[in-house]
Amino acid sequence: KLIVLILSYVKLVFTLYVFGAGIFLSSSLDLLHSFGSIFIHFGLSLIFLALLSGGLIYPLKFGVDRHNRFLLAFVFLFDTIVFINLIVIATQINSYTVPTFSKILQADCLRNTPQSFSSDECSAFYNSDRTAGFRLAWEYYFTARSDKTKNQVLAQLQGAACCGFFPPMKCVPNGNAFPAQNSLVGIDSTLASARVICGQYPNYYTQQSNCVDYYNLVQQTIGGCQFDLGVGFCVSSNVMAESNGCASAMEDYVVAKITPHVTVLIAVSFLNLFCMIISCCMWWKRKETDIFPEFGAEKLQSLRYSSVKYQFEVMPRRNLLQKEGFMPPEEEEKIDVLRPNESNEEV
């Protein structure tokens, strides 16, 4: 009972966590932009499982205290459902943390001049739906860059290692629409109209309010911007062969938001497994032989145990059931009882 009591409080804490994780996964714009509406499904499922798991806390404690087999079986069944679904959801969420393209390929293809991978291999990375999702997340922060918090996120992602999303001075237009399941909330309509919009001249990205680069300085011809939606001082730097974009850093930033939840959800699922084991053990603890014999049923029915509930005391008394008439006396006791009568008859 003490274990169940402690387990109840621990399970309540984890239930609140799962409920909060469900709200986060279903409402985070970073996840909805990057991965799509599937995370709304994950979040709502976790909220339901949290409510279901939390609702089993009291029935488990009550079932153990009263040794109620129906409640123990009930808790076992629904804890099994929670356990399986938590494992499935955690596994599915974890699949989104695994890069489709290796980090080595990303690092090389995001350079202005790739050295190890071909243009076809890099194009597959540029045009993938997963990369498009992370670009939406970048565009969201870029659209809201007037907000200091949002601007700071992009500045930290860029650091001193990269600038903008795709490789500098290597714009390849892509007029395809973004994946239908990905959210466009909070993103500038022009940016959301196509995956990549380039400037009027080759290799230039579209002109930005914070970045204007000349295609021909003498003729004052504006080419657009050398960097893809960059912020801060990096957009005024010179483009070198090793200059690179931050698409890989954006992926790491979004993935880091869900990785800890995967670990905790798996831990929570095994907590439900422990509850299943306790329910099962307590269900089997009381055996069929642990009941009163049939010949004492009449006497038991005449007793009103409900009026003296929880007031029984077990005393170390030999042959108590025989002396109280619940069981027939043993052979030795029968002899002891008959001897006085026999002596009287002789007298």
C-alpha positions in Angstrom: 0.0 0.0 0.0 2.9 2.4 0.7 4.4 1.7 -2.7 1.1 2.4 -4.4 0.7 5.6 -2.4 4.1 6.8 -3.4 3.5 5.7 -7.0 0.3 7.7 -7.1 2.1 10.9 -6.4 4.8 10.1 -8.9 2.3 9.2 -11.5 0.4 12.5 -10.8 3.5 14.5 -11.5 4.3 12.6 -14.7 0.6 12.9 -15.8 0.8 16.7 -15.5 4.0 16.6 -17.5 2.4 14.6 -20.3 -0.6 17.0 -20.3 1.8 20.0 -20.6 3.9 18.2 -23.3 0.7 17.6 -25.3 -0.2 21.3 -25.1 3.3 22.2 -26.2 3.5 19.8 -29.2 0.0 20.8 -30.5 0.6 24.5 -30.3 4.3 25.1 -31.0 4.6 27.1 -34.2 8.1 25.9 -34.7 6.9 22.3 -34.9 3.8 23.1 -37.0 5.9 25.0 -39.5 8.7 22.4 -39.6 6.8 19.1 -39.5 3.1 20.0 -40.1 -0.2 19.2 -38.5 0.8 15.7 -37.5 2.1 17.3 -34.2 -1.4 18.5 -33.4 -2.4 14.9 -33.5 0.5 13.9 -31.3 -0.3 16.7 -28.8 -4.0 15.9 -28.6 -3.3 12.2 -28.2 -0.9 12.9 -25.3 -3.5 15.2 -23.6 -6.1 12.4 -23.8 -3.6 9.8 -22.5 -2.7 12.1 -19.6 -6.3 12.4 -18.6 -6.8 8.7 -18.9 -3.6 7.9 -17.0 -4.4 10.4 -14.3 -7.9 9.0 -13.9 -6.5 5.6 -13.1 -4.6 6.8 -10.0 -7.4 6.7 -7.5 -9.0 3.4 -8.9 -5.6 1.7 -8.5 -5.2 2.9 -4.9 -8.8 2.0 -4.0 -8.5 -1.4 -5.7 -5.3 -2.2 -3.7 -6.7 -1.0 -0.4 -10.0 -3.0 -0.8 -8.6 -5.8 -2.8 -11.2 -5.2 -5.5 -10.4 -7.5 -8.4 -12.7 -5.7 -10.8 -10.9 -2.4 -10.3 -7.5 -4.0 -10.5 -8.4 -5.6 -13.8 -9.9 -2.3 -15.0 -6.7 -0.5 -14.2 -4.5 -3.1 -15.7 -6.5 -2.9 -19.0 -6.4 0.8 -19.4 -2.8 1.2 -18.2 -1.9 -1.3 -20.9 -3.6 1.0 -23.4 -1.8 4.0 -22.1 1.6 2.2 -22.1 1.3 1.0 -25.7 0.1 4.3 -27.0 2.9 6.3 -25.2 5.5 4.0 -26.7 4.0 4.3 -30.2 3.8 8.1 -30.0 7.3 8.5 -28.5 8.6 6.3 -31.3 6.8 8.3 -34.0 8.0 11.6 -32.6 11.6 10.3 -32.3 11.5 9.5 -36.1 11.3 13.3 -36.7 14.5 13.9 -34.9 16.5 11.7 -37.3 18.0 13.8 -40.2 16.9 12.6 -43.7 20.3 13.9 -45.0 23.5 13.4 -43.1 25.0 16.4 -41.3 28.2 16.0 -43.4 26.2 16.4 -46.6 24.3 19.4 -45.2 27.5 21.1 -44.1 29.0 20.7 -47.5 25.9 21.6 -49.5 25.3 24.7 -47.5 28.7 26.1 -48.5 28.9 28.6 -51.3 31.1 26.1 -53.1 30.5 22.4 -52.1 33.6 20.2 -52.3 32.5 16.7 -51.5 29.0 16.2 -52.9 27.5 16.6 -56.3 24.9 19.2 -57.4 22.3 16.4 -57.7 22.9 15.3 -54.1 22.7 18.8 -52.9 19.6 19.6 -55.0 17.8 16.6 -53.3 18.6 18.3 -49.9 17.5 21.7 -51.0 14.2 20.6 -52.5 13.1 18.0 -49.9 9.9 18.6 -47.9 11.8 18.3 -44.6 14.1 21.2 -45.6 11.1 23.2 -46.8 9.5 22.8 -43.4 12.6 24.2 -41.7 12.7 27.0 -44.2 9.1 27.9 -43.1 10.3 28.0 -39.5 13.1 30.3 -40.5 10.8 32.5 -42.6 8.5 32.8 -39.5 11.3 34.2 -37.4 12.5 36.4 -40.3 8.9 37.8 -40.7 8.8 38.6 -37.0 12.4 39.9 -36.8 11.1 43.3 -35.5 10.4 41.4 -32.3 13.7 41.3 -30.4 13.2 37.8 -29.1 12.6 36.4 -32.6 15.5 38.4 -34.1 17.7 37.1 -31.3 16.9 33.5 -32.2 18.1 34.0 -35.8 21.2 35.9 -34.6 22.1 33.0 -32.2 21.5 30.4 -35.0 23.8 32.3 -37.3 26.5 33.1 -34.8 29.8 33.4 -36.6 29.4 30.2 -38.6 26.7 30.9 -41.1 24.4 33.6 -42.5 20.9 33.2 -43.9 19.2 29.9 -44.6 20.5 28.5 -47.9 24.1 28.9 -49.3 25.1 32.6 -49.9 25.1 33.8 -53.5 23.7 30.5 -54.8 20.0 31.1 -55.2 18.1 28.5 -57.2 14.5 29.4 -57.7 11.9 26.9 -56.5 8.3 27.9 -57.3 6.8 24.8 -55.7 4.3 25.3 -52.9 5.2 24.3 -49.4 3.8 21.0 -48.1 0.1 21.2 -47.5 0.3 19.9 -43.9 2.8 22.6 -42.8 1.4 25.7 -41.2 1.9 29.1 -42.8 0.7 31.1 -39.7 2.7 34.2 -39.0 4.7 34.1 -42.3 4.8 36.9 -44.8 2.5 36.0 -47.7 5.2 36.7 -50.3 7.7 34.4 -48.7 5.0 31.7 -48.2 4.0 31.8 -51.9 7.0 29.7 -53.1 9.8 27.7 -51.5 12.6 29.9 -52.8 12.3 33.3 -54.5 15.4 34.7 -56.1 16.4 38.2 -57.2 16.4 39.6 -60.8 20.0 38.4 -61.4 21.6 35.0 -61.2 22.6 33.7 -57.8 21.1 36.7 -55.9 18.3 36.2 -53.4 15.4 38.5 -53.2 16.1 42.0 -51.9 15.4 42.6 -48.2 14.8 45.7 -46.2 18.0 45.0 -44.3 20.1 43.8 -47.3 20.6 45.5 -50.7 23.5 44.3 -52.9 24.4 45.7 -56.3 24.8 43.5 -59.3 26.6 46.4 -61.1 27.9 49.0 -58.7 28.9 51.4 -61.5 25.4 51.4 -63.1 23.7 51.2 -59.6 21.9 48.0 -60.7 20.5 46.2 -57.7 20.8 42.4 -57.9 19.0 41.6 -54.6 20.7 40.2 -51.6 23.7 37.9 -51.4 22.3 36.1 -48.4 19.1 34.1 -48.0 17.0 35.9 -45.4 19.9 36.8 -43.1 19.9 39.2 -40.2 22.5 41.2 -38.4 25.9 42.3 -39.6 26.6 39.1 -41.5 24.5 40.3 -44.5 27.1 43.0 -45.2 30.0 40.6 -45.1 31.8 39.4 -48.3 30.8 36.0 -49.7 33.7 33.5 -49.6 33.9 30.0 -51.0 33.5 28.7 -47.4 30.5 31.0 -46.5 27.5 28.8 -45.7 23.9 28.9 -44.8 22.2 27.9 -41.6 19.6 25.4 -42.7 21.3 22.6 -40.7 21.5 24.9 -37.6 17.7 25.5 -37.9 17.1 21.7 -38.0 19.1 21.3 -34.9 17.2 24.1 -33.1 13.8 22.6 -33.9 14.8 19.0 -33.2 16.3 20.0 -29.8 12.8 21.1 -28.8 11.3 17.6 -29.0 14.2 15.3 -28.2 13.9 15.6 -24.4 10.2 14.9 -24.6 10.8 11.6 -26.4 13.1 10.4 -23.5 10.6 11.5 -20.8 7.6 9.9 -22.6 9.4 6.6 -22.8 10.1 6.8 -19.0 6.5 7.7 -18.3 5.3 4.7 -20.4 7.4 2.4 -18.2 5.8 3.9 -15.1 2.5 2.7 -16.5 4.1 -0.7 -17.1 5.0 -0.7 -13.4 1.4 0.1 -12.5 0.3 -2.8 -14.7 2.6 -5.2 -12.8 1.2 -4.0 -9.5 -2.4 -4.5 -10.6 -1.6 -7.9 -11.9 0.2 -9.0 -8.8 -2.5 -7.7 -6.5 -5.2 -9.4 -8.6 -3.5 -12.8 -8.2 -2.5 -12.3 -4.5 -5.9 -13.4 -3.1 -6.4 -17.1 -3.9 -9.5 -19.1 -4.1 -8.7 -20.9 -0.9 -8.6 -17.6 1.1 -12.3 -17.7 1.9 -14.5 -19.1 4.7 -15.8 -22.7 4.4 -19.4 -23.3 3.3 -20.6 -24.8 6.6 -20.0 -21.5 8.4 -21.9 -19.5 5.9 -25.1 -19.3 8.0 -23.3 -17.9 11.0 -21.3 -15.4 8.9 -24.5 -14.1 7.3 -26.0 -13.3 10.7 -23.0 -11.1 11.6 -23.2 -7.4 10.6 -19.6 -6.7 9.7 -20.4 -3.3 8.1 -21.1 -1.9 11.5 -17.7 -2.8 12.9 -15.7 -2.1 9.7 -11.9 -1.9 10.2 -12.2 -2.9 13.9 -11.1 -6.5 13.7 -8.0 -7.6 15.5 -6.2 -10.9 14.8 -4.9 -12.6 17.9 -2.5 -15.5 18.1 -5.0 -18.0 19.5 -4.8 -21.7 18.7 -7.7 -23.3 16.9 -9.7 -20.1 16.9 -12.0 -21.1 14.0 -12.8 -24.4 15.7 -13.6 -22.8 19.0 -15.8 -20.2 17.4 -17.7 -22.8 15.5 -16.6 -21.9 12.0 -14.8 -25.2 11.5 -15.4 -28.7 12.9 -13.2 -29.6 15.9 -10.1 -31.7 15.4 -10.1 -35.3 16.6 -8.2 -34.6 19.8 -10.6 -31.9 20.8 -13.6 -34.3 20.2 -12.0 -36.8 22.6 -11.5 -34.2 25.2 -15.0 -33.1 24.9 -16.4 -36.6 25.1 -14.4 -37.8 28.1 -16.3 -35.9 30.8 -19.6 -37.2 29.5 -18.3 -40.7 29.5 -17.1 -40.4 33.1 -20.5 -39.1 34.2 -22.3 -42.0 32.6 -20.1 -44.4 34.5 -20.9 -42.7 37.7 
